[in-house]
Amino acid sequence: MRRSFFVLVLLAAIAAVTLDITETPVTAQNAQQATTGAAPAATPRLSNGHPDLNGYWYRRQAPMTPKRDGNSVTMVDSFASLREIHPGTPKYKPELVAKVKELEKNQVQEDRTYVCAPPGVPRIGPPQRIVQTAREVVILYDDLNGNFFRIIPTDGRPHQTSRVPNVAGQTDHLEIDPSPHGISVGRWEGDTLVIEVRNLSTDTWLGDNGLFHGENTRVIERLTRQGNTLTWQATVEDPDVLAEPWKMNPRTLTLRPDDEIEEAAFCEDRDTPLKQDGSYHSNIR
Amino acid sequence: MNPRSRVYAVLAVLFILGAPSAQAHHSFNDIFDGDKVTTLRGTLSKIDWINPHVYINSDVKDENGKVTTWGVESPPTNHLRAAGISRQDLWNDASKGEVVTIHVNPARSPDKTERPIGLLMRVTYADGHFFHVRGDPKEIGAAK
């Protein structure tokens, strides 16, 4: 009896793994082919020699795989693809672990992204649309919660801490308030664009599940283009709350030359009155 | 294998096979009852193309002729777009007033909402084509 039981369990486990493998999204397969194929596409460069990051970069957003049959579409949840885009989990200081758990338990009330607030860096995820010039890189997002943008100087300018407000006659600098997407500057390390983000407001989280952060958070993003794929990897340094820097799982994006970012639809939360404590809603972007 | 052992073995297989989908489905179960399927036959009256969830509004007539507008919570706009489903695909001039069949997971607490709501599983148009966004496609067939 016991042997039959284990054989069944083993067969079931093999079946489960096989199912996950067969659900690997087409985009991931393409990305793999692009990086391991016999003749990978060359990496285009701008006239200054740096890799050309311009374009619409497809990042898998949903744990779903659509299948089209005539005019009909079937979207199937794929656990494998959800795992593929999972950012990983940061290690908090021991005395703050309970706070993270409490926030996670009360996520419905505490997580402002549920009520259409900006997700912030790094929770907003990988770039969606990049506009690159010799002096700066602009990242545009069509997020669930709205259109967001980041302007990232790459010409050696330091992080701005103040600026002259856009008011006639005003010449005094005003300090820049912390914000969900902070202030970024970029620099090239070989063919990798390294972006350092500071001045992040504490009303955002680093991810789902109560991942709060402190006032001195620094995020380092690394963008590397190889052929028609772009790898985004972010590391969060927050010595006030984290036991060690959080090296997030990298994401591989694919260039879609014929696609374009769209204006985000208006965000209006209608679920809040229905939510109960302890309810959890995956928001991986 | 005695019958009891067989039951445990089958349960173990179901648990292992079911684990991935159970984890992927956890998110909405507090608001909507993932174990119940309600079939709505009504007239498409409006699409709210909003985030974080698109809403399909359907006017459903009960046996007494009373019309109630259901709000059907659907995936976000960019998830639909990534699946190749546009706002025009869901609702356009041709489908205005079209009687469609919508399978939903109903709300767990209907008393909390001003009007009945459900979570979209599948919307099927008059000509038979459909958009299936949630749940086991075979279950929908059984729910008809």
Interface residues (C-beta under 8 A of the other chain):
Chain A: M1 S4 F5 L8 V9 L11 A12 A13 A15 A16 L19 D20 Q61 A62 P63 M64 P66 R68 G70 N71 S72 V73 T74 M75 V76 D77 S78 F79 A80 L82 C116 D142 L144 N145 G146 E262 A264 A265 F266 C267 E268 D269 R270 D271 P273 L274 K275 Q276 G278 S279 Y280 H281 S282
Chain B: M1 N2 S5 Y8 A9 A12 V13 I16 L17 A19 P20 S21 Q23 A24 H25 H26 S27 F28 N29 D30 I31 W49 I50 N51 P52 H53 V54 Y55 G71 E73 P75 P76 T77 N78 H79 R81 A82 A83 G84 I85 A107 S109 K112 T113 H129 F130 F131 H132 V133 R134 P137
